[in-house]
Amino acid sequence: MKYVSVGTFKAQFSALLEGVVQGQPVGVCYGRRKKPVAVLVPADQIEPKAQRKLGPWAKPMRVQFQDNFAISDEELLRS
């Protein structure tokens, strides 16, 4: 993997992006100590996240209020 500073990344973005398209990841370094902060990799190398289930809310829900249900604006806003 090739590491470049932010300035070099900005100046050579198109060329670096061509390398990424060809499968060569690029690391971006930042700060005085040139600490690696990001990696640009081809999109096909990233695994899609699995969809999460929302526990009991995974299925459609239905809310039903009784006929005598009432709440004032003050009670609602206090919550």
N, C-alpha and C positions, 0 to 999 in steps of 0.2 A: 504494500500500500504506500502511496506517495502522500507525504504531508507537506502542506504549504501554509504560509501565513495568510491572514485575511486580505492584506493588500495584494498579494500575488493571486489569491483566489479571485478577487474582483477584477484584476487586470487581465487574467488569462482564463476567465470563466468559460468562454466558448470552447477553447482547446481542452480544458480539463473536463468539460461536459462530454466532449467527443470520446475522451478516454474512458469515462464512466459508461458510455453507451457500448464500448468495446469490452466492458467487464472489469475495468481497473478502478477500484474504489479510491476516493481521494479524501484524506483527512484534513481538517481545517484547524490550524493552531491560532491561539489568541493570547495577547498580553505579552508582558516583558519576558516571561519565562517560556513563551511559546507552548502553552499547555493545550493539548488536543481537546477541542470542544465539540466537534461534529464530524460525521463521516457521511460522505455522499456515495451511495451505492446504487447499482442498477435496480430499477423497480421490481424486476422479476426475481430478485434475490430476497425480497422481503416476504415473510409468510403472513397471510392475512389473519387478523385476529378472529378467534372464534366468537360467535355471538353469545352473550351472557344471558342466562335465564334470570328472571327477576323474582325468583322464589314463588310465593303464593300469588304474586301479581303477573305471573307468566301467562295466565289465561285471562280472557276478557272479564272485566268486573261490572257489576251493576250496583248502583247506589239507589236506595229507596228511602224516602223520608215519610214520616207519618203525617197525616193530615193536619195535626195540631202543632207541627214543628214551627218554631219561630225563634229568631235570633235578631237582636238589634245590631245596628252598625257598630255601636260601642263595644258590645260583647265580641263581635267578630274581629275588630281591630285590636283588642286586648290580647288575643292569642299569640 
